[in-house]
Amino acid sequence: MPHINPEQSARELMSSPVRTIRPETTIEEAQKILLRYGHSGLPIVEDDRLVGMISRRDVEIAAHHGLKTMPVEKVMATQVRMIEPFTPLSEIRSLMGTYDIGRLPVVDRGQLVGIVTRTDVLRQVQSVPEALRLERFAAPFQKIFAIAAQAAEDRGWHLYLVGGAVRDLLLADRDAEVSLSDIDFVVDGFHRSADVGAGVELAKSLQAIYPQARLEIHGKFQTAALLWHNDHELGSLWIDIATARTEFYLYPAANPEVEASSIRQDLYRRDFTVNALALRLTNPRSLELLDFFGGLSDLRSRQIRVLHPNSFIEDPTRIYRAVRFAVRLGFEIEPQTETYIRHAISSGVYELRDRPVPALQSRLRSELKYILQAPYWKAAIRKLADLNALICIHPSLKLDRELWQQLKWADRFQKYDFSVPHWQLLLEVLISKIDDRATVAKTLQLPKDAIGRLTHLSEIEETLQRSQCEKPSQIVQLFKPFDHETLGLVAARGSRSLRRSIWQYVTVWSEVKPPIDGSDLKKLGYKPGKQFKQMLEELFAATIDGKICDRTDAKHYLAEHYPLN
């Protein structure tokens, strides 16, 4: 049986809170607001009373005629048709069709509480796919959903499960139990406090029930996070709870400005349609799937499609996210989206060195980490290279045959030595191809040891090249001062003979111990002292070089070189 809901009303369709202007607002100011928020029109309010509406077209015509300083009251429409929160969808459709209206203000007891646009009305109500049954989640997760939904309902808010959890639930095998390591909730509703968002309040109420969870609050973005570590029921889990919000980028690659908004606008600020799906958890329309932008269709078509054309200019790191999701999910990047990517790259906004923005650099490093530590990293790097997107790291960075081979050697080295972080080693190999590698490492906020390693890489390589004509014990002494991260980087970039020496050092020689240690020396009658260190070093060197194989050989060596009186 399909999931049947009663007819929707304006309250469930509308965007809220409403962004308004005053009658004295100038045409120029109204134009900036329309550009910033992407609206097609604005309500005009005086003394909390709706007095008119102005459309984008009206504003643009006035601006075109040089009337930017004119107040909007001179050109606004004053005969405004309004609806109430409980006006049914059928009546809204009738009003829009009869009077050719693109937007209807929602008024409750004289107060403007929302606005319904033609886009809201045209949106098809989704029946719930069978895949979205919450029973497919383990019981502890179902419990969290129920508790969070009830807490939101008690406060008069709507609660939504959004993003990756909804996407992955739709993509998973129908009978498979879906596991979660992170959950994203969005709360849509008014809050009574001026300094704390609804998401933060809901997170606090959840922590009261789950005191073992650590609470983090990010007031600037009206978000909170609950973290469980190795919990006996939930395992390691991260829950983000945000108040519905919208974003605006003041200039390309800037940090976003964030404001409270509605669930529709919150989903619109996301990167791709497949990540802009939401499942309502609260009544009266519990389990309704919100798909404003065709995400369900794109999941079926197995494609990654961006929500708006300037997305990659606003945030170049979304290029890496597009590639990551496409490769991870086995999807294609939708052709128009790929065109937007190539346009953003050719525009030059990616050049971090010209506009250092710490948060942007941090996001790029995070995306590189996600990609380079994943099993699909080779396919992702090849796709990034095809898009010419490696220049987001540095304008000179290209994936040539030499660099590709170095990356594969680094990958192989990491399989030998798991103490080396896979993503960081691969990233250092990428950066090492750049002349100004130290600056790029600092820009991407790599650890201090990585920055030092890349800064002095030429000298380090020159030092280690001497290993090619030395005995094993001398090679060990040469390599010993360097950590495995440095050796892995040099091995990936070095000659075959140097690489072989480093492999042997990491896998064999660094683990060798002489058959006799300090306690054995005491038992043999040697007295502890400065000579002890020299004797042990010589025993180690002789063992590495194959002159000593067992304890008998070691005793003969000592008798010959350090005879007891």
DRENTOR-75680 format. One record per residue (C-alpha): residue number from 1; x, y, z. Coordinates in Angstrom, 1 decimal, m for minus. Layout:
N
ATOM NUM X Y Z
...
//
This chain:
565
ATOM 1 0.0 0.0 0.0
ATOM 2 1.4 3.5 m0.8
ATOM 3 1.9 5.9 2.0
ATOM 4 m1.2 8.2 1.9
ATOM 5 m1.2 11.6 3.7
ATOM 6 m4.1 14.0 4.2
ATOM 7 m4.0 17.1 2.0
ATOM 8 m1.2 19.5 2.8
ATOM 9 m1.8 22.9 4.1
ATOM 10 0.0 26.2 3.8
ATOM 11 1.7 25.6 7.2
ATOM 12 3.5 22.6 5.8
ATOM 13 4.4 24.1 2.5
ATOM 14 5.5 27.5 3.5
ATOM 15 9.0 28.9 4.1
ATOM 16 9.5 30.5 7.5
ATOM 17 10.7 32.8 8.9
ATOM 18 10.0 35.3 6.1
ATOM 19 12.7 37.8 5.0
ATOM 20 10.9 41.1 4.7
ATOM 21 11.8 44.8 4.0
ATOM 22 10.3 48.1 5.0
ATOM 23 8.6 50.6 2.7
ATOM 24 11.5 53.0 2.9
ATOM 25 14.0 50.4 1.8
ATOM 26 15.7 51.5 m1.5
ATOM 27 15.5 49.7 m4.8
ATOM 28 19.3 49.1 m4.6
ATOM 29 19.0 47.6 m1.1
ATOM 30 16.2 45.3 m2.2
ATOM 31 18.2 44.2 m5.2
ATOM 32 21.1 43.2 m2.9
ATOM 33 18.8 41.2 m0.7
ATOM 34 17.2 39.4 m3.6
ATOM 35 20.7 38.6 m5.0
ATOM 36 22.0 37.4 m1.6
ATOM 37 19.1 35.0 m0.8
ATOM 38 18.0 34.0 m4.3
ATOM 39 14.3 35.1 m3.7
ATOM 40 12.0 36.0 m6.6
ATOM 41 10.2 38.6 m4.5
ATOM 42 9.9 40.2 m1.0
ATOM 43 7.1 41.1 1.3
ATOM 44 7.0 44.7 2.6
ATOM 45 6.0 45.1 6.2
ATOM 46 5.2 48.2 8.3
ATOM 47 4.4 48.1 12.0
ATOM 48 4.2 44.3 11.8
ATOM 49 1.5 44.6 9.1
ATOM 50 1.9 43.4 5.5
ATOM 51 1.5 46.4 3.2
ATOM 52 2.8 45.2 m0.1
ATOM 53 4.9 42.8 m2.2
ATOM 54 7.7 43.5 m4.7
ATOM 55 9.0 41.1 m7.3
ATOM 56 12.5 40.7 m8.6
ATOM 57 11.4 41.8 m12.0
ATOM 58 9.9 45.0 m10.6
ATOM 59 13.2 45.7 m8.8
ATOM 60 15.3 45.0 m11.9
ATOM 61 13.2 47.3 m14.1
ATOM 62 13.4 50.1 m11.6
ATOM 63 17.2 49.7 m11.2
ATOM 64 17.6 49.6 m15.0
ATOM 65 15.9 53.0 m15.2
ATOM 66 18.3 54.5 m12.7
ATOM 67 15.9 54.5 m9.8
ATOM 68 18.2 52.7 m7.3
ATOM 69 17.6 55.3 m4.6
ATOM 70 13.8 55.2 m4.9
ATOM 71 12.0 53.6 m1.9
ATOM 72 10.2 50.3 m2.8
ATOM 73 6.9 51.7 m1.6
ATOM 74 6.8 53.7 m4.9
ATOM 75 6.7 50.5 m7.0
ATOM 76 5.3 47.8 m4.7
ATOM 77 2.1 46.0 m5.3
ATOM 78 m0.4 46.9 m2.6
ATOM 79 m3.3 44.7 m3.5
ATOM 80 m1.8 41.5 m2.0
ATOM 81 m3.7 38.2 m1.8
ATOM 82 m3.0 36.4 1.4
ATOM 83 m3.7 32.9 2.9
ATOM 84 m3.9 31.4 6.4
ATOM 85 m1.7 28.6 7.8
ATOM 86 m4.5 26.0 7.4
ATOM 87 m5.4 27.0 3.8
ATOM 88 m5.5 23.7 1.9
ATOM 89 m3.2 23.0 m1.1
ATOM 90 m6.1 22.7 m3.5
ATOM 91 m7.2 26.3 m2.7
ATOM 92 m3.6 27.6 m2.9
ATOM 93 m3.3 26.0 m6.4
ATOM 94 m6.6 27.6 m7.4
ATOM 95 m5.5 31.1 m6.3
ATOM 96 m2.1 30.9 m8.0
ATOM 97 m3.7 29.7 m11.2
ATOM 98 m6.6 32.1 m11.3
ATOM 99 m4.6 35.2 m10.5
ATOM 100 m1.2 34.2 m11.9
ATOM 101 0.4 34.7 m8.5
ATOM 102 4.0 33.3 m7.9
ATOM 103 3.9 33.7 m4.1
ATOM 104 1.3 33.9 m1.4
ATOM 105 2.0 35.4 2.1
ATOM 106 0.8 33.3 5.0
ATOM 107 m0.8 35.5 7.7
ATOM 108 m1.9 34.3 11.1
ATOM 109 m3.9 36.8 13.3
ATOM 110 m2.5 39.7 11.4
ATOM 111 1.1 38.5 11.6
ATOM 112 3.2 37.4 8.6
ATOM 113 4.3 33.8 9.5
ATOM 114 5.4 32.4 6.1
ATOM 115 5.3 32.4 2.4
ATOM 116 4.3 29.8 m0.2
ATOM 117 5.8 30.0 m3.6
ATOM 118 4.8 28.3 m6.9
ATOM 119 7.8 26.1 m6.5
ATOM 120 6.5 24.8 m3.2
ATOM 121 3.2 24.0 m4.8
ATOM 122 4.6 22.3 m7.8
ATOM 123 6.7 20.0 m5.7
ATOM 124 5.3 16.5 m5.8
ATOM 125 4.5 15.0 m2.4
ATOM 126 6.7 11.9 m2.2
ATOM 127 5.2 8.6 m1.0
ATOM 128 7.7 6.9 1.3
ATOM 129 9.8 4.3 m0.6
ATOM 130 9.8 1.0 1.1
ATOM 131 13.5 1.4 1.7
ATOM 132 12.9 4.2 4.1
ATOM 133 11.4 2.1 6.9
ATOM 134 13.2 3.1 10.1
ATOM 135 13.0 m0.5 11.2
ATOM 136 16.0 m1.1 8.9
ATOM 137 18.1 0.7 11.5
ATOM 138 19.3 m1.1 14.6
ATOM 139 17.1 m0.7 17.7
ATOM 140 19.4 1.8 19.5
ATOM 141 19.2 4.1 16.5
ATOM 142 15.4 3.8 16.3
ATOM 143 15.2 4.8 19.9
ATOM 144 17.3 7.9 19.3
ATOM 145 15.0 8.9 16.4
ATOM 146 11.9 8.4 18.6
ATOM 147 13.3 10.4 21.5
ATOM 148 14.5 13.3 19.4
ATOM 149 11.3 13.5 17.4
ATOM 150 9.2 13.6 20.6
ATOM 151 11.4 16.3 22.1
ATOM 152 11.0 18.4 19.0
ATOM 153 7.2 17.8 18.9
ATOM 154 6.9 18.9 22.6
ATOM 155 8.5 22.2 21.6
ATOM 156 6.4 22.7 18.5
ATOM 157 9.2 22.0 16.0
ATOM 158 9.7 19.8 13.0
ATOM 159 12.6 17.4 13.0
ATOM 160 14.2 15.9 9.9
ATOM 161 16.8 13.2 9.3
ATOM 162 18.9 14.6 6.4
ATOM 163 21.8 14.0 4.1
ATOM 164 23.9 10.9 4.0
ATOM 165 21.8 8.7 6.2
ATOM 166 18.7 9.1 4.0
ATOM 167 20.8 8.7 0.8
ATOM 168 22.5 5.5 2.1
ATOM 169 19.2 4.1 3.3
ATOM 170 17.8 4.5 m0.2
ATOM 171 20.8 2.9 m1.8
ATOM 172 21.3 0.0 0.6
ATOM 173 20.0 m3.5 m0.2
ATOM 174 16.3 m3.7 0.7
ATOM 175 16.8 m6.4 3.4
ATOM 176 20.1 m5.1 4.8
ATOM 177 20.3 m3.6 8.2
ATOM 178 21.8 m0.1 7.8
ATOM 179 24.6 0.9 10.2
ATOM 180 25.4 4.5 11.1
ATOM 181 28.5 6.2 12.3
ATOM 182 27.1 9.7 11.9
ATOM 183 23.6 11.2 11.9
ATOM 184 22.5 14.6 10.8
ATOM 185 19.3 16.2 12.2
ATOM 186 17.8 19.5 11.2
ATOM 187 15.3 21.3 13.4
ATOM 188 12.9 23.6 11.7
ATOM 189 11.1 25.9 14.1
ATOM 190 11.1 29.1 16.0
ATOM 191 13.2 29.4 19.2
ATOM 192 12.5 31.6 22.2
ATOM 193 16.0 32.4 23.1
ATOM 194 18.1 35.1 21.4
ATOM 195 21.4 33.4 21.8
ATOM 196 20.8 29.6 21.4
ATOM 197 19.3 27.8 18.4
ATOM 198 16.7 25.2 18.4
ATOM 199 19.3 22.6 17.4
ATOM 200 21.4 23.4 20.5
ATOM 201 18.4 23.1 22.8
ATOM 202 17.4 19.8 21.3
ATOM 203 20.9 18.5 21.7
ATOM 204 20.9 19.4 25.4
ATOM 205 17.6 17.5 25.9
ATOM 206 19.1 14.4 24.3
ATOM 207 22.3 14.6 26.4
ATOM 208 20.1 14.6 29.5
ATOM 209 18.9 11.2 28.4
ATOM 210 22.3 10.1 27.1
ATOM 211 24.8 11.5 29.7
ATOM 212 27.6 9.4 28.3
ATOM 213 27.6 11.4 25.1
ATOM 214 29.9 14.4 24.9
ATOM 215 28.2 17.7 23.8
ATOM 216 29.9 20.2 21.6
ATOM 217 28.2 23.5 20.7
ATOM 218 29.0 25.8 17.8
ATOM 219 26.9 28.9 18.5
ATOM 220 28.0 30.8 15.4
ATOM 221 26.5 28.2 13.1
ATOM 222 23.6 27.3 15.5
ATOM 223 24.7 23.7 15.6
ATOM 224 25.5 21.1 18.2
ATOM 225 27.1 17.7 18.2
ATOM 226 26.8 14.6 20.4
ATOM 227 29.6 12.2 20.4
ATOM 228 29.7 8.6 21.7
ATOM 229 33.0 6.6 21.8
ATOM 230 32.8 2.8 21.9
ATOM 231 29.4 2.9 23.5
ATOM 232 28.1 m0.7 24.2
ATOM 233 24.9 0.0 22.2
ATOM 234 25.8 2.7 19.8
ATOM 235 29.5 2.1 19.2
ATOM 236 31.3 5.3 18.0
ATOM 237 28.6 7.7 16.8
ATOM 238 28.5 11.4 15.9
ATOM 239 25.2 13.2 15.8
ATOM 240 25.0 16.7 14.3
ATOM 241 21.9 18.7 15.2
ATOM 242 21.4 22.0 13.4
ATOM 243 18.8 24.7 13.3
ATOM 244 17.5 25.1 9.8
ATOM 245 19.7 27.7 8.2
ATOM 246 20.7 29.4 4.9
ATOM 247 24.1 30.4 3.7
ATOM 248 25.5 33.2 1.6
ATOM 249 29.0 33.6 0.3
ATOM 250 30.2 37.3 0.2
ATOM 251 32.8 36.4 m2.4
ATOM 252 34.1 33.3 m4.1
ATOM 253 35.9 30.8 m1.8
ATOM 254 34.8 32.8 1.3
ATOM 255 33.5 31.4 4.5
ATOM 256 29.7 31.3 4.4
ATOM 257 27.5 33.8 6.3
ATOM 258 24.8 31.8 8.1
ATOM 259 21.3 32.8 9.1
ATOM 260 18.3 30.9 10.5
ATOM 261 15.8 29.7 7.9
ATOM 262 13.4 27.0 6.8
ATOM 263 14.1 23.3 6.0
ATOM 264 13.7 24.0 2.3
ATOM 265 16.3 26.7 2.4
ATOM 266 18.5 24.5 4.6
ATOM 267 18.5 21.7 2.1
ATOM 268 19.1 24.2 m0.8
ATOM 269 22.4 25.3 0.8
ATOM 270 23.7 21.7 0.5
ATOM 271 26.1 20.5 m2.2
ATOM 272 24.3 17.9 m4.3
ATOM 273 20.8 16.7 m4.9
ATOM 274 21.4 13.2 m3.5
ATOM 275 22.6 14.9 m0.2
ATOM 276 19.6 17.2 m0.1
ATOM 277 17.0 14.6 0.8
ATOM 278 15.2 14.8 4.2
ATOM 279 12.9 12.4 6.1
ATOM 280 10.5 14.1 8.5
ATOM 281 10.5 12.3 11.9
ATOM 282 7.8 14.4 13.6
ATOM 283 4.0 14.3 13.2
ATOM 284 1.6 15.0 11.6
ATOM 285 3.4 13.9 8.5
ATOM 286 6.0 11.5 10.0
ATOM 287 8.1 9.6 7.5
ATOM 288 7.4 12.0 4.6
ATOM 289 10.3 12.3 2.2
ATOM 290 11.2 15.8 1.3
ATOM 291 12.8 15.9 m2.1
ATOM 292 12.7 19.5 m3.4
ATOM 293 15.5 19.2 m6.0
ATOM 294 15.2 15.8 m7.7
ATOM 295 17.6 13.8 m5.5
ATOM 296 15.5 10.6 m5.6
ATOM 297 15.6 10.7 m9.4
ATOM 298 19.4 11.3 m9.4
ATOM 299 19.8 8.3 m7.1
ATOM 300 17.9 6.2 m9.5
ATOM 301 20.0 7.6 m12.4
ATOM 302 23.2 7.1 m10.4
ATOM 303 24.5 10.6 m10.9
ATOM 304 25.9 13.4 m8.9
ATOM 305 24.2 16.7 m9.7
ATOM 306 24.9 20.1 m8.1
ATOM 307 22.1 22.2 m6.8
ATOM 308 23.1 25.6 m8.3
ATOM 309 25.5 26.8 m11.0
ATOM 310 27.8 28.8 m8.7
ATOM 311 28.3 26.1 m6.1
ATOM 312 31.8 25.3 m7.1
ATOM 313 32.8 29.0 m7.3
ATOM 314 31.4 29.7 m3.9
ATOM 315 33.3 26.7 m2.4
ATOM 316 36.0 25.0 m4.7
ATOM 317 36.3 22.1 m2.2
ATOM 318 32.9 20.9 m3.5
ATOM 319 34.8 19.8 m6.7
ATOM 320 36.6 17.2 m4.5
ATOM 321 33.3 16.2 m2.8
ATOM 322 31.7 15.7 m6.2
ATOM 323 34.5 13.4 m7.2
ATOM 324 34.6 11.6 m3.9
ATOM 325 30.9 10.8 m3.9
ATOM 326 30.9 9.8 m7.6
ATOM 327 33.7 7.3 m7.1
ATOM 328 32.6 6.0 m3.7
ATOM 329 29.0 5.4 m4.9
ATOM 330 29.9 4.3 m8.4
ATOM 331 28.0 7.2 m9.9
ATOM 332 28.7 9.5 m12.8
ATOM 333 29.0 13.3 m12.5
ATOM 334 26.1 14.7 m14.3
ATOM 335 27.3 16.4 m17.6
ATOM 336 26.1 19.9 m16.7
ATOM 337 27.6 19.6 m13.2
ATOM 338 30.9 18.6 m14.8
ATOM 339 30.7 21.7 m17.0
ATOM 340 30.2 23.9 m13.9
ATOM 341 33.3 22.2 m12.4
ATOM 342 35.5 23.0 m15.4
ATOM 343 34.2 26.5 m15.5
ATOM 344 35.0 27.1 m11.8
ATOM 345 38.5 25.7 m12.3
ATOM 346 39.2 27.8 m15.4
ATOM 347 38.0 30.9 m13.5
ATOM 348 40.9 30.8 m11.1
ATOM 349 39.0 31.1 m7.8
ATOM 350 40.7 27.9 m6.6
ATOM 351 44.1 29.6 m6.1
ATOM 352 44.4 29.4 m2.4
ATOM 353 47.8 31.1 m2.4
ATOM 354 46.2 34.3 m3.6
ATOM 355 43.4 34.4 m0.9
ATOM 356 44.3 32.4 2.2
ATOM 357 41.1 31.5 4.0
ATOM 358 41.9 29.1 6.9
ATOM 359 38.5 27.4 7.0
ATOM 360 38.6 26.8 3.2
ATOM 361 42.1 25.3 3.5
ATOM 362 41.0 23.1 6.3
ATOM 363 38.0 21.9 4.2
ATOM 364 40.3 21.1 1.3
ATOM 365 42.7 19.2 3.5
ATOM 366 39.7 17.2 5.0
ATOM 367 38.5 16.3 1.5
ATOM 368 42.0 15.2 0.5
ATOM 369 42.1 13.1 3.6
ATOM 370 38.8 11.5 2.9
ATOM 371 39.9 10.6 m0.6
ATOM 372 43.4 9.5 0.0
ATOM 373 42.6 7.2 2.9
ATOM 374 39.8 5.5 1.0
ATOM 375 40.3 2.3 m1.1
ATOM 376 39.1 4.1 m4.2
ATOM 377 41.8 6.8 m4.0
ATOM 378 43.3 5.9 m7.4
ATOM 379 40.1 6.4 m9.3
ATOM 380 39.4 9.6 m7.5
ATOM 381 42.9 11.1 m8.2
ATOM 382 42.6 10.1 m11.9
ATOM 383 39.2 11.8 m12.1
ATOM 384 40.5 14.9 m10.4
ATOM 385 43.4 15.0 m12.8
ATOM 386 41.0 14.6 m15.7
ATOM 387 39.1 17.7 m14.4
ATOM 388 42.4 19.5 m14.0
ATOM 389 41.3 19.9 m10.3
ATOM 390 44.7 19.2 m8.8
ATOM 391 45.5 22.8 m9.4
ATOM 392 43.2 23.5 m6.5
ATOM 393 46.2 22.4 m4.4
ATOM 394 48.6 24.4 m6.5
ATOM 395 48.4 25.8 m10.1
ATOM 396 51.5 23.9 m11.2
ATOM 397 50.4 20.5 m10.0
ATOM 398 49.7 17.9 m12.7
ATOM 399 49.4 14.1 m12.6
ATOM 400 52.2 13.0 m15.0
ATOM 401 53.4 9.4 m15.3
ATOM 402 56.3 10.0 m12.8
ATOM 403 54.0 11.3 m10.1
ATOM 404 51.4 8.5 m10.6
ATOM 405 54.2 5.9 m10.2
ATOM 406 55.4 7.7 m7.0
ATOM 407 51.9 7.6 m5.6
ATOM 408 51.7 3.9 m6.2
ATOM 409 55.1 3.3 m4.5
ATOM 410 53.9 5.3 m1.5
ATOM 411 50.7 3.2 m1.3
ATOM 412 52.8 0.1 m1.4
ATOM 413 55.2 1.4 1.3
ATOM 414 52.2 2.1 3.6
ATOM 415 51.1 m1.5 3.3
ATOM 416 54.5 m2.5 4.7
ATOM 417 54.4 0.1 7.5
ATOM 418 51.0 0.9 9.0
ATOM 419 52.4 3.5 11.4
ATOM 420 52.5 5.9 8.4
ATOM 421 49.1 7.6 7.8
ATOM 422 48.1 6.6 4.3
ATOM 423 46.5 9.8 3.3
ATOM 424 49.3 12.0 4.6
ATOM 425 52.0 10.1 2.9
ATOM 426 50.2 10.3 m0.5
ATOM 427 49.4 14.0 0.1
ATOM 428 53.1 14.7 0.8
ATOM 429 54.1 12.9 m2.4
ATOM 430 51.7 15.1 m4.3
ATOM 431 53.0 18.3 m2.6
ATOM 432 56.6 17.2 m3.1
ATOM 433 56.2 17.8 m6.9
ATOM 434 55.6 21.5 m6.2
ATOM 435 58.6 23.9 m6.1
ATOM 436 57.1 25.9 m3.2
ATOM 437 56.1 22.8 m1.3
ATOM 438 56.7 24.2 2.2
ATOM 439 54.2 27.0 1.6
ATOM 440 51.6 24.7 0.2
ATOM 441 52.1 22.4 3.2
ATOM 442 51.5 25.4 5.6
ATOM 443 48.5 26.5 3.5
ATOM 444 46.9 23.1 3.9
ATOM 445 47.7 23.2 7.6
ATOM 446 49.7 19.9 7.7
ATOM 447 51.4 18.9 10.9
ATOM 448 54.7 20.6 11.8
ATOM 449 56.7 17.5 11.2
ATOM 450 55.3 17.2 7.6
ATOM 451 56.0 20.9 6.9
ATOM 452 59.6 20.4 8.2
ATOM 453 60.0 17.2 6.1
ATOM 454 58.8 18.9 2.9
ATOM 455 60.9 22.1 3.6
ATOM 456 64.2 20.1 3.9
ATOM 457 63.3 17.3 1.4
ATOM 458 66.1 18.1 m1.0
ATOM 459 68.8 17.9 1.7
ATOM 460 67.3 14.8 3.2
ATOM 461 67.2 13.1 m0.2
ATOM 462 70.8 14.1 m0.9
ATOM 463 71.9 12.6 2.5
ATOM 464 70.0 9.3 1.9
ATOM 465 71.3 8.9 m1.6
ATOM 466 74.7 8.0 0.0
ATOM 467 73.2 4.7 1.1
ATOM 468 73.5 3.2 m2.3
ATOM 469 77.2 2.2 m1.9
ATOM 470 77.3 1.4 1.9
ATOM 471 77.1 m1.8 3.9
ATOM 472 73.8 m2.7 5.6
ATOM 473 75.0 m1.7 9.0
ATOM 474 76.1 1.7 7.7
ATOM 475 72.8 2.1 5.9
ATOM 476 71.0 1.4 9.2
ATOM 477 73.1 4.1 10.9
ATOM 478 72.3 6.5 8.1
ATOM 479 68.5 5.8 8.1
ATOM 480 68.1 5.6 11.9
ATOM 481 67.7 9.4 12.6
ATOM 482 64.7 9.5 10.2
ATOM 483 61.1 8.6 11.0
ATOM 484 59.2 6.2 8.7
ATOM 485 57.1 9.0 7.2
ATOM 486 60.3 10.6 5.9
ATOM 487 61.7 7.3 4.6
ATOM 488 58.4 6.5 2.9
ATOM 489 58.3 9.8 1.1
ATOM 490 61.9 9.4 0.0
ATOM 491 61.4 5.8 m1.1
ATOM 492 58.4 6.8 m3.2
ATOM 493 60.4 9.5 m5.0
ATOM 494 63.8 7.8 m5.1
ATOM 495 65.7 5.4 m7.3
ATOM 496 65.1 1.7 m7.4
ATOM 497 68.3 0.9 m5.4
ATOM 498 67.4 3.5 m2.7
ATOM 499 63.9 2.2 m2.5
ATOM 500 65.1 m1.3 m2.1
ATOM 501 67.4 m0.2 0.8
ATOM 502 64.6 1.6 2.5
ATOM 503 62.3 m1.4 2.1
ATOM 504 64.9 m3.7 3.7
ATOM 505 65.5 m1.2 6.5
ATOM 506 61.8 m0.9 7.3
ATOM 507 60.8 m4.5 7.0
ATOM 508 64.0 m6.3 8.1
ATOM 509 67.0 m4.4 9.4
ATOM 510 65.2 m2.1 11.8
ATOM 511 63.8 m5.2 13.6
ATOM 512 67.1 m7.0 13.9
ATOM 513 68.5 m7.5 17.4
ATOM 514 71.9 m9.0 18.2
ATOM 515 71.8 m12.5 19.8
ATOM 516 73.4 m11.1 22.9
ATOM 517 72.1 m8.2 25.0
ATOM 518 73.4 m6.2 28.0
ATOM 519 72.3 m8.7 30.6
ATOM 520 74.1 m11.5 28.6
ATOM 521 77.3 m9.4 28.7
ATOM 522 77.1 m9.2 32.5
ATOM 523 76.7 m12.9 32.7
ATOM 524 79.7 m13.4 30.6
ATOM 525 81.8 m11.3 33.0
ATOM 526 81.8 m7.9 31.3
ATOM 527 81.4 m4.9 33.6
ATOM 528 78.9 m2.2 32.7
ATOM 529 80.5 1.0 31.4
ATOM 530 81.0 3.1 28.4
ATOM 531 82.4 0.2 26.5
ATOM 532 79.0 m1.6 26.8
ATOM 533 77.4 0.7 24.3
ATOM 534 80.2 0.2 21.8
ATOM 535 80.2 m3.6 22.2
ATOM 536 76.4 m3.7 21.6
ATOM 537 76.6 m1.5 18.6
ATOM 538 79.4 m3.6 17.1
ATOM 539 77.4 m6.8 17.8
ATOM 540 74.4 m5.2 16.1
ATOM 541 76.4 m4.1 13.0
ATOM 542 78.0 m7.5 12.7
ATOM 543 74.6 m9.2 12.9
ATOM 544 73.1 m6.9 10.2
ATOM 545 76.1 m7.5 7.9
ATOM 546 75.8 m11.3 8.3
ATOM 547 79.0 m11.8 10.3
ATOM 548 77.1 m13.1 13.4
ATOM 549 74.2 m15.5 13.1
ATOM 550 73.7 m16.9 16.6
ATOM 551 74.9 m16.7 20.2
ATOM 552 78.0 m18.8 19.5
ATOM 553 79.1 m16.5 16.7
ATOM 554 78.5 m13.5 19.1
ATOM 555 80.6 m15.1 21.8
ATOM 556 83.5 m15.8 19.4
ATOM 557 83.3 m12.1 18.2
ATOM 558 83.5 m10.9 21.8
ATOM 559 86.4 m13.2 22.6
ATOM 560 88.3 m12.0 19.6
ATOM 561 87.6 m8.2 19.9
ATOM 562 87.0 m7.9 23.7
ATOM 563 88.9 m10.7 25.5
ATOM 564 88.4 m10.9 29.2
ATOM 565 91.6 m10.6 31.4
//
